[in-house]
Amino acid sequence: MLDLLTPAQQDPILSLSIAFREDPRTEKMDLGIGVYKDSQGITPIMQAVKAAQQQLAETQTTKSYVGLAGSEVFNQSMVDLLLKGTDGYSRCAAVQTPGASGALRMLADLMYLAKPITTVWITNPSYVNHKPVMEAAGLTVKYYPYFDMTTKQVDGEAMLAALSKAGPDDVVLLHGCCHNPTGADIRHEHWEAINELAQKNGFTPFVDIAYQGFGSGIEEDAAGLRLLADSVEEMLIATSCSKSFGLYRERTGAAIVIGKNKEEAMNAKGRILQLARATYTMPPDHGAAIVQTILTDDALTTQWREELNTMRNRIVSLREGLSSALSARTGDNRYDFIKSHKGMFSVLGLSVEQVAKLRDEFGIYAVGDSRINIAGLTEARIDYLADALIAISE
Ligand SMILES: Cc1ncc(COP(=O)(O)O)c(C=O)c1O
C-alpha cells in the first residue's frame, strides 16, 4: 500500500527554515518563519506564562482526561476575551481545540456536516493553510480580491464588489486582525460594509483571529469581529493562543460558534464535539491550563497584557525604523506601507527573482510571495535590510 504514495510536496516555509539553518553566512537574517522574536532574536516565554506554569506545577494534582470540549473555564475565558459586551456573547458556544488550526478544521467539518455545498471565500492571498484545510473537509474554496500589489493596501472596492455576490450558501473567511501574509488589514468601514452585506444577503462570516494584540491593541484588534458579533445571526470564529500567549508548541486555541440563539449554538457545539471525537478526541491540556490560569487571575492578566503590549510596540517601532530607513534611501514614500501594515508580516510586492536575490546575495530569507516577518528583524539590522532592498530593486 505505502508504495502507491507519491512523495509529499515540501512545506515551503519549513524548508526555508532548514535552508536558513544550513546557511553558513554570519550576516544571514531569518524573516521567514512566522514566530515573534525579541531584540535578542529569541522567541521568548512570557513571564506571565512562566508564572502560570509554576502555579500549575505546584497545584495540579492529576493528568487524567479533561473532556471532549477541553477546559470549560478556558473556553469561557476565550469567549470573554473576544465577545464580552456583544449581542453574540449570550448566544455562543466554544470548544477548546489544538490551536486555531484545530479550530479551522473542526469548523470546516461542521460546515460540511451542515451544508456540504458550502463555498468558503478566502482573501487573495490568504494564510497558506486556509485553502487546504477547507478543501480537506470537502468544501469548495474561492478567493475574493483583497491585496492590491501596487498600493500594498486592501483593495476595498474590489473586495466588497465580490462579497456583494455571496449568499446563503457562502461563508466568508475574514482575518480578525494582522492579515497573514500581507499585513494589510481591512478598515472599520469595510467591517461595517461586510456586516451589512452579511445581513442583507445571508452569508455567514467566519473570523480567524490568530494575532490578537499584535496589531493595534488587544481590544482594538477584536473590534471588527465584535462589530459582526453584535448583529449577524450566525458566525464562526477560530482563535489562537500561539502568538498572543507565545504558546506555539502547546497547540492552544478555540472554535467559537454564534447562533441565532443559545440552543442553536449549543447544538453546533455538540456536533463539533462529535467531530472532534472522531479526529483527535480531546485537545492537549497544558497550554489551555496556562491561559486559563492567566485570564482568571487579575495580576497575571495585567502582566500578560503589558508583555503583549511590549511585543506589539517593538514590532511597531521596527516598522517605523525600516520604513524611514527606506525613505531616506529612496527620497520618497513608496515604503510607507510598511508603517501602516499590522502585525508581524508585510508582503513587500517583490518578484520571485528578487526574493531569491535577497537570499542568495544577502542571506535574507523571506517567504516566496515576498512576505517578511518584521519581528525577525532587530534595530541593528534595519540598515542592512534597507540596503539590500534598494540593491535588489535596482
Ligand atoms: C491566520 C492564521 N490562522 C491560524 C493559524 C494557526 O495557528 P495555530 O498555531 O493556533 O494553529 C495561523 C498561524 O500561523 C495563522 O496565521
The ligand as a Tripos MOL2 file, in Angstrom:
@<TRIPOS>MOLECULE
LIG
   16    16     1     0     0
SMALL
NO_CHARGES

@<TRIPOS>ATOM
      1 C1         -4.2320   33.3990   10.0570 C.3       1 LIG1
      2 C2         -3.8060   32.2050   10.8380 C.ar      1 LIG1
      3 N1         -4.7440   31.3600   11.2860 N.ar      1 LIG1
      4 C3         -4.4180   30.2740   12.0010 C.ar      1 LIG1
      5 C4         -3.1120   29.9730   12.2930 C.ar      1 LIG1
      6 C5         -2.7990   28.7040   13.0500 C.3       1 LIG1
      7 O1         -2.4000   28.9800   14.3320 O.3       1 LIG1
      8 P1         -2.2050   27.8600   15.4460 P.3       1 LIG1
      9 O2         -0.7600   27.8240   15.7770 O.co2     1 LIG1
     10 O3         -3.0370   28.3420   16.6070 O.co2     1 LIG1
     11 O4         -2.7190   26.5910   14.9200 O.co2     1 LIG1
     12 C6         -2.0920   30.8170   11.8540 C.ar      1 LIG1
     13 C7         -0.6970   30.5100   12.1320 C.2       1 LIG1
     14 O5          0.2280   30.9600   11.5260 O.2       1 LIG1
     15 C8         -2.4620   31.9720   11.1100 C.ar      1 LIG1
     16 O6         -1.5370   32.8130   10.6430 O.3       1 LIG1
@<TRIPOS>BOND
     1     1     2 1
     2     2     3 ar
     3     2    15 ar
     4     3     4 ar
     5     4     5 ar
     6     5     6 1
     7     5    12 ar
     8     6     7 1
     9     7     8 1
    10     8     9 2
    11     8    10 1
    12     8    11 1
    13    12    13 1
    14    12    15 ar
    15    13    14 2
    16    15    16 1
@<TRIPOS>SUBSTRUCTURE
     1 LIG1         1 GROUP 0 **** ****
